[in-house]
Amino acid sequence: MLKRRIFMAGLLLLYLLAGLAFPKGMEASTSKTASVLLIYDSAAMSTPKEGNIEALERVLASFGVQVTVMNYDHYEAGMLNKFNKVISVRNADDLFQLPDSYVRDSATYEGDYLHIGNQVPENIRQALQLDSVSADQDTAKLTIGQLQQTAMTVSGISYLTTFKGKTYGSLSSEKLKTNSPFAVMDGKYAYIPYLVKGNLSELAAAYLLKDWLNVTTSSHTYMVLDQIYPFSNLDLLNEMADRLYEAGIPFIASVQPVLSNLDYPAVQRYLETLKHVQSRNGTIIVQAPVVASTISQDISVLKSEMLAFLDALGGYGIVPLGVGSEMYWTYDQHYAANGLAYFDSSVIFPNERVLYRSQTATSKAFQSAAYTIRNDELSQYVAPGEILEPLPMDTALVYAFPEDRQKSEALITKLLSDWTTFSDYKNEAHTVRTEANEMGSSNGQLLINGQTILLSSNKQDVNSEHAYVQEGKKSLANLFSVQNKVFIILIATTLLLFMAFLIIGYRLYKRKYTHMGRQL
């Protein structure tokens, strides 16, 4: 009987320990998290395909997956088995010899595989029953969803003639007079013959990637005003926020952080404006600071200054809901750890000037990430007057903040005449965590440390008087005051003596002149 009680007590203890080890909402058995290996043969520098790796990275980031990017030359045996999804990009025009270790591993690989470009592996060709014709130079028409690009100049492109599986879009050849699908997928295998940065193929790839990555959540379209700085026309920003609010257009304000002198009146006016923008259905995201140099930047400054600005926002009742950054920040250990780690949501901009501090092959993934595209770029693929449907991934249409009223009026007029339905960013869950605060949104409500923020459009006047140059210590003030008085007395005495000598000299000269006149 005693042994039975000891045995039951042991079982109860194991059960309790299991409950501690796996908190509510977690499964006792762990599943392999979604991770993608993006492997390529060439970056295709100085060719039309240059940049397609970066374009693919940004589309993948918008689906919230972690990506490891690698050249075939750096592949090591066994790496494939660490990933449940692999994308191979073949940019090289000549026949490229794959590493033996990769060939052996790919023969037994059981995960999902997407091939982009030419030189399709034989097992993929057989699985998708692929056959194609190619053209060195051609003019093609690409259509997918409601998007269309005509007269697209292409080179080294393959058109599918036979295939198996679900097709995506259509690709028409002017030279060959053929019409083929843009991409095809069947089960765990998928194929995209053509992908180039800067044309519709970049967006078209997202339609297949959403299914291949098993993404089932609905996507949203957001409006972003970027290039907002503390020295921007803040009165105009207030007016635009009011106009957009009256028109029922929610928007995101991508604002540059202030990294020092947070007590200056100019910064206080900036915060007052952001608070007003927030009250007018505007969402605040913090743009990553501009990197001027990788040498002069102190490695500890970014973290402390970002934390200070985020806490300054929270202390002012402003709730940032994400971070905006160029994509290369997510592939840099320093920037990811000290600049991006506080956010679970991001708006990812294309790279403009890449300055890595500590480059890494594996990206930082976000729970929510929006793909950005300038509105004028996207509009060229949509028929005039047609209502834009959501793209496969969360998409932010970016508009530069206008710095004068003429441009502001033009932008407001354009938005009012546009039928695009923009989603409210704060309707989704977003969280920003610092050491002092937890800020975020839930069901349209803004929260700071669990407390709902009451939105107020009242703006406070900020006193412009400020001691921009701080006074030093005053321990020697009395001594310096006495010295100043002594110097003043000495200078005054010297001036009096000088005037006396001047008067005496004048009189002596006058007397001498008079005496000489009498002698004449």
Disulfide bonds with the S-S distance in Angstrom:
none
